[in-house]
């Protein structure tokens, strides 16, 4: 296990610089929306101009009926199936998206955008406010999941697509999937929300608040104006990431991977260095995260998830939110996920059943916790492949 004391500082600095460049000048395609195409935000403000960075994989067919929108999670990006220019690592869903894979780019045209409020090319807190010439910082209005979906719809329309064959995503991405089916039910043929819920729980809000307070307690956060001062709240953001990362794992996985094993020593150090492997692992996670993610974006993304509650606009009835939906649904949960436990996924399934929607559900047995949707889980891959292939036949998409 890598010790934080052995992290290559030159590589870390290079990664951080690459992240800063991507925020302002992304190497991916960018859709720019001018003052005449504002994004209407739930905060009651029109955001204009704004932009979305995105990637596409595969080819759009003649009748534009094979488009799949992939929605990324909290700290994800639009490099779902291509190498990240920031970290140099393969796309976070390269095991699922590609020729012959469950989301087969020989059959489907896949779109993935960096969400509004993000930090890798879409308009977010690190972006330059055209009115001031300075980074938005906290002057950017608070963003919601529904705002993210509104922006994605504008992108999809910009690409000349009227109806999406499918919308797929996990965690915060799954929230976007559900919001798509509620906001634009006639635009989504099939939906695959993974490891998610119809609203954020009190426990999840609590964990997010701990993370936000860690960021804001860092003196280098500078009330959100750190970019103007040439600072970065790396210590606070690292602690926030460490806290969050624990929620992505399971007790069984932590015990299997680390137990109480010591890190590079035979006995306790009787101090506060990383005695245990799990401590070293979390410190490493925190340190590598701050080199690729903007602290203010972390605040905005976590707040968006906290505000998410589909039933709130329907008198508290989740079934009413899906009433009359013609979308085909498949929900996937993981047995050891305590961040978005199976019961929360089942609650959505029950609401869809009550709304007489077409829905299937699968719980994947694994000890890998919430992060299982990003890992090599063959039964999960089979579930995606089976549902997408079935929906494609119903859609009339031939091989």
Long-range contacts (C-beta under 8 A, 24 or more apart in sequence): 1-258, 1-263, 1-277, 1-280, 1-281, 1-284, 2-280, 2-281, 2-284, 3-263, 3-264, 3-274, 3-280, 3-284, 4-274, 4-280, 4-283, 4-284, 4-287, 7-284, 7-287, 7-288, 12-287, 12-288, 12-291, 13-291, 15-86, 15-87, 15-288, 15-291, 15-292, 16-232, 16-290, 16-291, 16-292, 18-85, 18-86, 19-86, 19-119, 19-120, 19-291, 19-292, 19-293, 19-294, 20-126, 22-53, 22-85, 22-86, 22-120, 22-121, 23-119, 23-120, 23-121, 23-124, 23-126, 23-127, 23-294, 24-126, 24-127, 24-128, 25-121, 26-53, 26-114, 26-120, 26-121, 27-85, 28-53, 28-54, 28-55, 28-78, 28-79, 28-121, 29-53, 29-54, 29-55, 29-56, 30-54, 30-121, 31-113, 31-154, 31-155, 31-158, 33-154, 37-154, 39-116, 39-147, 39-150, 39-151, 39-154, 40-150, 41-141, 41-143, 41-144, 41-147, 42-144, 42-146, 42-147, 42-307, 43-141, 43-142, 43-144, 45-141, 47-116, 47-123, 47-141, 49-130, 50-116, 50-122, 50-123, 50-151, 51-121, 51-122, 51-123, 51-127, 52-113, 52-114, 52-116, 52-121, 52-122, 52-123, 52-151, 52-152, 52-154, 52-155, 53-78, 53-113, 53-114, 53-118, 53-120, 53-121, 53-122, 54-78, 54-111, 54-112, 54-113, 54-114, 54-155, 55-79, 55-80, 55-81, 55-82, 55-111, 55-112, 55-113, 56-109, 56-110, 56-111, 56-112, 56-159, 57-81, 57-82, 57-97, 57-98, 57-105, 57-109, 57-110, 57-112, 58-104, 58-105, 58-106, 58-107, 58-108, 58-109, 58-110, 59-109, 60-109, 60-159, 60-160, 60-161, 61-109, 61-397, 64-160, 64-161, 64-162, 65-163, 65-165, 65-395, 65-396, 65-397, 66-107, 66-108, 66-109, 66-165, 66-397, 67-108, 67-109, 67-110, 67-111, 67-156, 67-159, 67-161, 67-164, 67-165, 68-103, 68-108, 68-109, 68-110, 68-111, 68-164, 68-165, 68-166, 68-167, 68-168, 68-388, 69-110, 69-111, 69-112, 69-152, 69-156, 69-164, 69-166, 69-167, 69-168, 69-180, 70-97, 70-103, 70-110, 70-111, 70-112, 70-168, 70-169, 70-173, 71-112, 71-115, 71-152, 71-167, 71-168, 71-169, 71-172, 71-173, 71-174, 71-176, 71-177, 72-112, 72-114, 72-115, 72-169, 72-172, 72-173, 73-169, 73-170, 73-171, 73-172, 73-173, 73-374, 74-171, 74-172, 74-244, 74-301, 74-302, 74-305, 75-241, 75-289, 75-293, 75-298, 75-301, 76-172, 76-173, 77-114, 77-118, 77-120, 78-112, 78-113, 78-114, 78-120, 78-121, 78-122, 79-112, 79-120, 80-110, 80-112, 81-105, 81-110, 81-112, 84-292, 86-120, 86-292, 87-292, 92-374, 93-374, 95-376, 95-381, 96-381, 96-384, 101-381, 102-381, 102-382, 102-384, 102-385, 102-388, 103-168, 103-384, 103-388, 104-388, 107-392, 107-397, 107-399, 108-165, 108-166, 108-388, 108-397, 111-155, 111-156, 111-159, 113-151, 113-152, 113-155, 115-143, 115-148, 115-151, 115-152, 115-176, 115-301, 116-143, 116-147, 116-148, 116-151, 117-143, 117-147, 117-148, 117-297, 117-300, 117-301, 117-304, 118-297, 118-301, 119-293, 119-294, 119-297, 122-151, 124-294, 124-296, 124-297, 124-300, 125-224, 125-294, 125-296, 125-297, 125-299, 125-300, 126-227, 126-294, 126-296, 126-297, 134-228, 135-227, 135-228, 137-224, 137-225, 137-227, 137-228, 137-296, 138-223, 138-224, 138-225, 138-296, 140-296, 140-300, 142-300, 142-303, 142-304, 142-307, 143-300, 143-303, 143-304, 144-304, 144-307, 144-308, 145-172, 145-175, 145-176, 145-179, 145-304, 145-305, 145-307, 145-308, 146-179, 146-183, 147-304, 148-176, 148-179, 148-304, 149-176, 149-179, 149-180, 149-183, 149-184, 150-183, 152-176, 152-180, 153-183, 153-184, 153-187, 156-187, 162-187, 163-187, 163-188, 163-189, 164-188, 164-189, 165-189, 165-190, 165-391, 165-392, 165-395, 165-397, 166-190, 166-191, 166-192, 166-388, 166-391, 167-191, 167-192, 168-192, 168-194, 168-384, 168-388, 169-193, 169-194, 169-196, 170-194, 170-195, 170-196, 170-373, 170-374, 171-195, 171-196, 171-339, 171-340, 171-370, 171-373, 172-196, 172-301, 172-304, 172-305, 174-340, 175-305, 175-308, 178-310, 178-348, 179-308, 179-310, 181-322, 181-325, 181-327, 181-329, 182-310, 182-321, 182-322, 185-324, 185-325, 185-326, 185-327, 186-326, 188-327, 189-327, 189-328, 189-391, 189-395, 190-327, 190-328, 190-329, 190-330, 190-387, 190-388, 190-391, 190-395, 191-327, 191-328, 191-329, 191-330, 192-329, 192-330, 192-331, 192-332, 192-384, 192-387, 192-388, 193-329, 193-331, 193-332, 193-345, 193-348, 194-331, 194-332, 194-333, 194-373, 195-332, 195-333, 195-334, 195-337, 195-339, 195-340, 195-345, 195-370, 195-372, 195-373, 196-340, 196-344, 196-345, 196-348, 197-340, 197-344, 197-345, 197-347, 197-348, 198-309, 198-310, 198-311, 198-318, 198-321, 198-344, 198-347, 198-348, 198-351, 199-308, 199-309, 199-310, 199-311, 199-312, 200-305, 200-306, 200-307, 200-308, 200-309, 201-344, 204-247, 204-305, 204-306, 204-339, 205-306, 207-243, 207-244, 207-247, 208-244, 208-302, 208-303, 208-305, 208-306, 210-240, 210-243, 211-239, 211-240, 211-241, 211-243, 211-244, 211-298, 211-302, 212-240, 212-298, 212-299, 212-302, 212-303, 214-239, 214-240, 214-243, 215-240, 215-295, 215-298, 215-299, 216-299, 218-295, 221-295, 224-296, 224-299, 226-295, 232-290, 232-295, 233-295, 234-287, 234-290, 236-295, 237-286, 237-289, 237-290, 237-293, 237-295, 237-298, 238-283, 238-286, 238-287, 238-289, 238-290, 239-286, 240-298, 241-285, 241-286, 241-289, 241-290, 241-293, 242-282, 242-283, 242-285, 242-286, 245-282, 245-285, 245-286, 246-282, 247-338, 247-339, 247-370, 248-339, 248-369, 248-370, 248-371, 249-368, 249-369, 249-370, 249-371, 250-336, 250-337, 250-338, 250-367, 250-368, 250-369, 250-370, 252-336, 252-367, 253-336, 253-367, 253-368, 253-369, 254-278, 256-367, 318-347, 318-348, 318-351, 319-351, 319-352, 319-354, 319-355, 320-355, 321-351, 321-355, 322-351, 322-352, 322-355, 322-357, 323-355, 324-355, 325-352, 325-355, 325-357, 326-358, 327-357, 327-358, 328-358, 328-359, 328-391, 328-394, 329-357, 329-358, 329-359, 329-360, 330-359, 330-360, 330-361, 330-362, 330-383, 330-387, 331-359, 331-360, 331-361, 331-362, 332-361, 332-362, 332-363, 332-364, 332-373, 332-380, 332-383, 332-384, 333-361, 333-362, 333-363, 333-364, 334-363, 334-364, 334-366, 334-368, 334-369, 334-370, 334-372, 334-373, 334-380, 335-363, 335-364, 335-365, 335-366, 335-367, 336-366, 336-367, 336-368, 336-369, 336-372, 337-369, 337-370, 337-372, 338-369, 338-370, 339-369, 339-370, 340-370, 360-387
